[in-house]
Amino acid sequence: MLDLDRCRQFDADDPLARFRDRFAAPEAGTIFLDANSVGAMPKDVPARAARLWQLWVEQRRRGWTVSDWLEKPSLLGASIAHLIGAQPDDVIVTDNTSINLFKLLSLALRLRPERKVVLTEPGNFPTDLFIAQGLARYLGGQVEVRAIDRRDALLDAIGADTAVVYLSHVDYRTSYRWDMVEVCRRARAAGALTLWDVSHAAGAIDVDLEGSGADLAVGCTYKYLCGGPGSPALLWIRKEHQKREWPTIAGWMGHADLFAFASDYEPAPGIMRQLTGTPAVIADELVAGAFDLWREVRKDELVAKHRSLSETLKALLEQECGDLGVAIDSPADYERQGGHVAFRHAHGGPVCEALLDAGVVGSFRKPGVVRFGLGPLYLLHEDCWIAAQRLKEILETETWRDPKYQKVSV
Ligand SMILES: *Cc1c(COP(=O)(O)O)cnc(C)c1O
């Protein structure tokens, strides 16, 4: 049996507790469980915005020379490399996840020119699927996007025609986590590459790109990594692949000698050639608020906290709400679970709306899944307790039946 005292005991023993105060607190009484969509932002973000503004007023175009605006994509990448099992010089933060998917999926196809199949699952995130479908069309039907529903069947389908296994590490609805080591092992054995989208994993669970044998990866920074709405995305390439091809988008920021203003493209060494155009200086300045914190966070501590929050929340949902129609949809085994905990209820949409009104910010995905995203740097076990109590009350009193909760927001 878990009770409030036990939850508070977990919080008292939490080595990451010191970070909670460095994030902007939500409205009083609100429990923010939306890290799977957009994570909380650090308190010092407004001060960073003001500093940037001041720099602009004082320096104007010299801002480019006196500040690190052009280095930000690599500095930001280096700040979170340890969280995803990457070397600091193998990851950059640039563009958005969709664009980075296009850049790296097309690169994968050029690295395996004799192979024609992109292997994925129909439940992959929509933009991931659309980017692959659009790319196949652009290539005039030379490439086939093969989406296979059953996980074991997908692994068995990896073969001599597979160019790249193209998956999200974590399912955005159920939170199912692929065994990255196993998938990479199977892909490598067949001579195929792997491209991972770590959007629902980075900043929450143990991602080990290099150690797992992955080849390519992208991911959002506005979810568990707390970069703020629309913050630029991460892009990682295993070192051995970085120099083998031109980037698909050969922009001037990826040129070997940017300010030579040459007429002919020559790719920058390494990962930097994946930069395209002028970095999003303002967004980069704000995302640095969270990334400066991440530099102080050890991955093992992060993972231990996330595991503890997840197991506490799952146990509480079962203990407090199991008899009220709540069924956990996420894998019971933590090693197979991603950043959020998902549960089903016959009236999940209205329940999620009623939760929002009760100050519990989660999200709903059709057909019936409610998601609670667990941000390890700012959530307490006590928050899990409160969220479960409020859910229990909504279900017991059936407040979700109120007509105002029948229209479900996104
Ligand atoms: C959130 C998410 C995206 C979003 O991509 P954007 O280009 O940032 O809009 C892509 N893939 C996955 C798996 C996601 O969860």
The ligand as an SDF file (V2000), in Angstrom:
LIG
                    3D

 15 15  0  0  0  0  0  0  0  0999 V2000
    6.2190   15.4700  -30.9210 C   0  0  0  0  0  0  0  0  0  0  0  0
    6.7750   14.5780  -31.9600 C   0  0  0  0  0  0  0  0  0  0  0  0
    7.1670   15.0820  -33.2080 C   0  0  0  0  0  0  0  0  0  0  0  0
    6.9300   16.5120  -33.5710 C   0  0  0  0  0  0  0  0  0  0  0  0
    7.7530   16.9560  -34.6070 O   0  0  0  0  0  0  0  0  0  0  0  0
    7.8800   18.5170  -34.8940 P   0  0  0  0  0  0  0  0  0  0  0  0
    8.5970   18.6180  -36.1620 O   0  0  0  0  0  0  0  0  0  0  0  0
    8.5770   19.1330  -33.7240 O   0  0  0  0  0  0  0  0  0  0  0  0
    6.4780   19.0760  -34.9680 O   0  0  0  0  0  0  0  0  0  0  0  0
    7.7670   14.2100  -34.0910 C   0  0  0  0  0  0  0  0  0  0  0  0
    7.9460   12.8950  -33.7790 N   0  0  0  0  0  0  0  0  0  0  0  0
    7.5630   12.3820  -32.5940 C   0  0  0  0  0  0  0  0  0  0  0  0
    7.8010   10.9440  -32.2890 C   0  0  0  0  0  0  0  0  0  0  0  0
    6.9470   13.2050  -31.6560 C   0  0  0  0  0  0  0  0  0  0  0  0
    6.5490   12.7000  -30.5050 O   0  0  0  0  0  0  0  0  0  0  0  0
  1  2  1  0
  2  3  1  0
  2 14  2  0
  3  4  1  0
  3 10  2  0
  4  5  1  0
  5  6  1  0
  6  7  2  0
  6  8  1  0
  6  9  1  0
 10 11  1  0
 11 12  2  0
 12 13  1  0
 12 14  1  0
 14 15  1  0
M  END
$$$$
